[in-house]
Amino acid sequence: MKLSLPSAVSSPQDLQALILEVREYAKWYNQSATKKRLNVKKTTEKPELSPATEELIRAVAAKQPLSISIIDDLVTTLQKLSHDVPQMTITLAAPPTLGVKKQLVAWCRENISPNILVNFQFNSVLLGGMVVRYGSRIYDWSFRRQILENRAKFPGVLRNV
């Protein structure tokens, strides 16, 4: 099953929450289908799902009618995706706002991989900028690194301010 993650699912934690919700939905769907086959009048209430999970289930249902096997395939695909999808960590000097997170994730999905997951961390020691870790590579665009690299020039810059 070819799958594109909803934009609200941006971190490994978000993906795990999505998997749990889809599992809950699968359990409910299975019970409802069984009750329907057995003509049981009493129905159980559909579990409350996040907008991201609703979006994903609607997208799958638009391609093919929902069935127990389709939902099970969806869970399997999400679990496989959680192991195979590329991940990166972005460390900022302050906790990122929701808007900043969305912009960075959108850029990463557009330029790196459509299903990349991004962890956000913050470390005030950076002073500004960011540090990106992708696999075994670390890219440091922090102000702290720039200041430390230009230690000799820093007193002159401060005198001219």
Steps between C-alpha positions, in 0.01 A plus 500: 500500500645836390455745784561868556505618860266786597681830553408498870707183546850642515692311770552135595275559802224632273533190282476267802186684618354463149573126501329460840192689382475298178528179707215621723296584191577154354381333819178704498446439126548125548252492790246707305530277194450190715193651669359595162544144369332359811218759491582633846307823557721649768794680340817624661597861458772579248828595676593865502774555244741784444461708184816338358358150547165605351685648201701182447197270523305723259792492255516120514120470467505729194726254316316180595204403718596442862514146624665322790785383276557853359519647851735220611717575194500866603626413850768272352608771254520761777709268719736425210518870423595579861810280458595603145420870478791746516527703818684816594540711809496879493632676809407867540598759761142522631191278485361532146152637445244289317540719192878453494460124541251483213725706272809292573317168462338617175841603363657167602218301341523702182879491468620185679230232520118516486460303824802621702446529874653792687582511870525848650722582795622822649823604664544863607879464483471527118404870538317482165502316169467123497680167510369226271578133554416263215633148530865524600541855366473816708458841343563787742363839395486639853608849603713343774709310245541814288611702803746231611644471148554877487629544856778734395263734314236510772660771727538729195136450405391586855714818500326618181148443633 
